[in-house]
Amino acid sequence: QVQLVESGGGTVLPGGTLRLSCAASGFDISDVVVGWYFQGPGPLRELVASIWPGDSVHYEDPMRGRFTISQGASKNVVYLQLDRPKPEDSGFYYCNGKGRWGRGTQVTVSS
């Protein structure tokens, strides 16, 4: 069964670090494009970053330099590391791959 499960959310201090995980089952995550998306208070999910087969990556400008997407070396997982997050980065983070969405993980950036 094709499934994506996000984890790693929680509360982080502004300027801190948090690593989110997107674990895949039912397919090899390195064979598809995987995107991390952010949903704030509104209904829209915005692309944050994506990783492509062969490990090329793309970042949307607001997160460039602060977030890092990567694939686990030995696990069927894609990470999104949040460095120096801001309060406006608070919300739900979802991953998407092979046409599937996970249920999301919530991040709160607060002191």
RAQUIDA-V561436 format. One record per residue. N is the residue number from 1. RES is the residue in one letter. OMEGA is omega in degrees with one decimal (none if undefined). NEAR is the number of other C-alpha atoms within 12 Angstrom. D_FIRST is the distance of its C-alpha to the first C-alpha in Angstrom with 1 decimal. Layout:
BEGIN
N,RES,OMEGA,NEAR,D_FIRST
N,RES,OMEGA,NEAR,D_FIRST
END
This chain:
BEGIN
1,Q,179.5,10,0.0
2,V,-176.0,18,3.8
3,Q,173.5,24,6.2
4,L,-179.6,33,9.9
5,V,176.6,30,12.4
6,E,175.5,34,16.1
7,S,175.3,28,18.8
8,G,178.9,27,22.5
9,G,-179.8,29,24.2
10,G,179.3,24,27.5
11,T,-179.4,27,31.2
12,V,178.0,28,32.8
13,L,171.0,21,36.4
14,P,-177.5,22,37.5
15,G,179.1,19,37.9
16,G,-179.8,22,35.5
17,T,176.9,25,32.2
18,L,178.4,32,28.7
19,R,177.0,31,25.5
20,L,179.7,38,22.2
21,S,174.3,36,18.9
22,C,-177.5,40,15.6
23,A,-177.8,35,13.0
24,A,171.5,33,9.9
25,S,179.0,22,6.9
26,G,176.4,16,4.9
27,F,178.5,19,8.3
28,D,-174.3,25,12.0
29,I,-179.8,37,13.4
30,S,-178.0,28,16.7
31,D,-174.4,20,16.1
32,V,172.0,25,15.8
33,V,177.8,28,18.1
34,V,178.7,43,17.2
35,G,169.0,42,19.4
36,W,-177.8,45,20.6
37,Y,179.6,36,22.2
38,F,172.8,34,24.8
39,Q,177.8,25,25.7
40,G,-177.4,21,29.2
41,P,-178.3,15,31.0
42,G,-175.4,11,30.5
43,P,-173.0,10,27.6
44,L,171.7,14,27.0
45,R,-178.0,21,24.4
46,E,177.1,27,26.1
47,L,176.5,26,24.9
48,V,-177.1,34,26.0
49,A,177.0,36,24.9
50,S,177.5,34,22.6
51,I,-172.2,32,22.0
52,W,172.8,24,21.7
53,P,-174.2,19,21.0
54,G,172.2,14,24.1
55,D,171.1,20,24.3
56,S,-173.7,18,26.6
57,V,177.3,24,26.4
58,H,177.5,23,27.7
59,Y,169.5,25,29.0
60,E,-169.6,21,30.4
61,D,-177.0,13,34.1
62,P,-176.5,17,34.2
63,M,-175.5,28,31.9
64,R,179.5,21,33.3
65,G,179.6,18,34.9
66,R,-179.6,26,33.4
67,F,179.6,34,29.6
68,T,175.7,32,28.0
69,I,-179.9,38,24.5
70,S,176.4,36,23.4
71,Q,177.8,34,20.7
72,G,-175.6,23,20.6
73,A,-175.3,12,22.6
74,S,-178.9,12,20.5
75,K,178.6,17,17.3
76,N,-172.2,25,14.2
77,V,172.7,34,15.8
78,V,-177.9,45,18.1
79,Y,167.0,36,21.1
80,L,178.5,41,23.5
81,Q,178.0,33,26.8
82,L,175.7,40,29.3
83,D,-179.8,24,32.9
84,R,-179.5,24,35.8
85,P,179.5,31,33.8
86,K,178.1,26,35.9
87,P,-179.9,20,36.0
88,E,173.2,19,34.8
89,D,179.2,34,31.5
90,S,179.4,27,30.7
91,G,179.3,30,27.7
92,F,177.1,34,24.0
93,Y,-178.3,42,22.0
94,Y,170.1,41,18.6
95,C,-178.3,43,16.5
96,N,176.4,37,15.1
97,G,180.0,35,13.3
98,K,177.5,24,11.8
99,G,-176.9,16,13.0
100,R,173.1,26,11.1
101,W,166.7,25,13.2
102,G,-178.5,28,13.0
103,R,175.3,20,15.4
104,G,174.6,29,18.2
105,T,-172.7,31,20.7
106,Q,177.5,28,24.4
107,V,174.5,35,27.2
108,T,178.4,27,30.8
109,V,-173.3,26,33.6
110,S,173.9,19,36.7
111,S,none,12,39.8
END
